[in-house]
């Protein structure tokens, strides 16, 4: 619903950018002016009507002359003076009104807008999510206004918060089953705190003493904090109840369409953030989804169930539940079974990538993964080799990249499986490798494998040094922050890989022959080439020093004195403060 605002001329009108106020002045109500007679009023209104008629092109008709001589300007009453100047002042008056009634986010129309569509009848989940979002936003904004001592805004928003909370409670009660005693108690506490907040903020409006107001501010802040706690408890209880209903529905359903619809609802909930993923994991969502993945009659639902599992496993509770139900073994069975579709195996690879993520500390304790690691790694390499699209290759390579962090044995397995050849061949296939995100996974695997001495010979044999040289020149296409960050990671890891591989003199000489040193110097000296990334700079300096140790003749004296000879930290400070020359 669009914001309603009051204009003293025309009353309450929904704002529209094409709307212009049409003032109606009552005669005789202006200070220092006499009342006008009925004839003068009719003539005045006639002139208003004629002057407001617009011709094509925005021009207005000239005023129709009224009977009699036009009086002197200073002798004309205020209504007639306004009528004379109307066609010149209309636009200015409109602008003045708009400036006096600013349209901004501060007016908090978003809360009304989000509920304009409203949840459908009998849809308690959407009701909770929408109302929950609005109330959370209101709580945050009240906190901001309270910090600014804007008491009028704090009070008005507190009243509105009370309305939203009351609506959520009543609407959810109408569409849900009988509430538990715990929910009813928290609902009561929530509404009591809302009323208390409205009363105390109204009282603050009447206080002028700053010391008293400061003490009352602490009281308001405490009330607001307690209200937020009650709201969070109520929302969690209600969402837990709805998630339990969805999980029971999946367990009890013998209809494939019902199971598909319910699984889709569960996936939508996982997209609302980590708190909901925790609720789903605690209420048996992981168990129910793996139950689907173990039934041959539901194979068409495997991709959707696995996609939901990957989202749930972003939280610790999801990974723990996966381990309890032997989820890793189930994933290994799916990945190694060629009768499953590529889409199914790709989604299984996504779950593997999630549960082995090096960014999540709790995944490092997944002991059951080691038992099936060889089977999973073998299946993932095969999936990379046979991938029909960039998305499938990305998921499989991301899982492999994470596994190389998970356990050092994985790198030896990859070496035995000729994974280097598979990955480097894929780099020349634009259908599989066409984004910096995919190249980021490939160079991660190469960087982690490069710690093995026997890796260097495979890299040279497959022309891998040339590929790494190309990755040093990775550039974003769209310029989005995510893509720029991915390109930085590719450059950094390519330099790290080169530094590690250059322990082998053959690799170092091949790198010098391909002008890798020139590119590394360019990355060090030109901030724009590395997007001013310090991580890329450090990696390039390390790689350059390693190559210079094998082939020092490839460097000019100035490069050697500035980039190789000093301490690494001194060269870093020199290059990080270097300004580009446009001469």
Secondary structure by P-SEA (a helix, b strand, c coil): ccbbbbbccccccccccccccccccccccccccccccaaaaaaaaaaaaaaacccccccccccccccccccccccccaaaaaaaaccccaaaaaaaaaaaccccccccaaaaaaaccccccccaaaaaaaaaaaaaaaaaaaaaaaaacaaaaaaaaaaaaaaaaaaaaaaaaaccccccaaaaaaaaaaaaaaaaaaaaaaaaaacccaaaaaaaaaaaaaaaaaaaaaaaaaaaaaaaaaaaaaaaaaaacccaaaaaaaaaaaaaaaaccaaaaaaaaaacaaaaaaaaaaccccccaaaaaaaaaaaaaccaaaaaaaaaaaaaaaaaaaaacccccaaaaaaaaaaaaaaacccccccccccccccaaaaaaaaaaaaaaacccaaaaaaaaaaaaaaaaacaaaaaaaaaaaaaaaaaaaaacccccccaaaaaaaaaaaaaaccccaaaaaaaaaaaaaaaaaaaacccccccaaaaaaaaaaaaaaaaaaaaacccaaaaaaaaaaaaaaaaaaaaaccccccccaaaaaaaaaaaaaaaaaccccccaaaaaccccccaaaaaaaaaabbbbcc
